[in-house]
Amino acid sequence: MAGTTRAGTAGRTGADRVKAAAALMLAWVALLWLLEAVDLASGHALDAYGVSPREVVELRDVVPAAFLHFGFGHVAANTVPLLVFGFLAALGGIRRFLGVAALIVVADGLGVWLVAPPYSVTAGASGLIFGLFGYLLVRGFVDRKPMDIVVGLLIGAIWGSTILLGISPTQSGVSWQGHLFGLLAGVAAAFVFRRRRPRGAPGLTP
C-alpha cells in the first residue's frame, strides 16, 4: 500500500511539473503579445524601452527590453522557440528556471549595453531564447543527468545551425551581440544553478 502511494505521488508530481511549466510559458508568451498590442496602440511608445548602448540611463531598460519587440512579426518569430526551450527548462523546477532566466536577461542586456553599435536600440526575447538554448545544451552534462543530456543533444541537432547563424555578425538588422551574450549567459547559468549531488551519490542520475 505504501509503495502504491509513493508511485501515485511521483506521478502527480511529474504531471504537476508539466502543467506548471506549460502554464508559465504560455503566460510568458501571452504577455509578450499583449505588450506588443499595447505598443501598437500607443504608437510604438514602448520601443523607447529598448537598450541603447553605453548610456547610463539606459541600464534601467536592460530587463524590460527582453519583453518588448519591434512588431508582431518579431514576436511571432520568437514565440515557438521560447515556448519550447522555456518549457523544457522549466520542467527542472520553476524557481530554478526563474533564476536561470533572470541571469540570462540581465547578463545579456548588460552585454548589449556594452558592445552594441552606437545609436542602435535592441529589444526582444531572442537573447533569452539563445540563453535557454545554451542552458539546455549543457545542463545535462553539468548535472550528470542522462535524460537532460539527450534533450540537449536533440535541441542541438534541431536548432544548432539556426543558433550558429544567429550569432553571425553578417545579418543586417539582427543583434548578434544579444544572441551571443544570451548564449554565453545560458551556458554560465547551467553551472551557477547546477544540481548539488549529495556526497557518495552516483555520478549519473536519471
Steps between C-alpha positions, in 0.01 A plus 500: 500500500782738587669421168182590311479834681855593412452413134177698485665799660794485261262485206306800623820691562616438144162604362501810719842601367380464143190709572696767687764526227238520226292757688805717571619508141154554353453794738849632415434493127151645544661792686735563206207513257301723735789743534539517123128574467540781754805624309303511176205675665731760654673583173803286590568691818643187665780476245680769699560241773743305283867516594716776352868433560728673746248750631478466878129577510439209262606248765146520633377348173715186516216287638198661326671468161480119524120522497458749215510453122500700181175379344285188511725324250784535749286353779379218277858401407589469869184328618561134408865474610422683824211265573706190426822597674320664792276199555792256495703717736208559738442126536805502723318723750333838479723674752812370331366609162422851624853530636645381170279737300586796724872436465472471122287812459723718718833372365378519142363851544823622657701343219286676241532826690879468494569395140199572278560746213455871577152647451341153490199386705478133595194317630344157479493158664760349269782556751304292751429239231868465414577486871250222564644311204848522653366403840317194370796400284738462795268450799496122474879479489535736797236319708607158366145407411470270196148613408602866497808412295271339240275809500802726451631291212158499333450875514859545386434282197171676417586864570880503498540638148243774569685599817833515318344721234349722768838581655653581163571874457405483132123540551376856457249628755562209739671545836759225478651653814178432690489145367863432589482644851173313558661172393801554725279600792292183457809280511616683813155457656529121467801515731363764736173309550638145475350228714698431815552125542529357850835352589533140394228535236554327162656703222192477278136529604188436292 
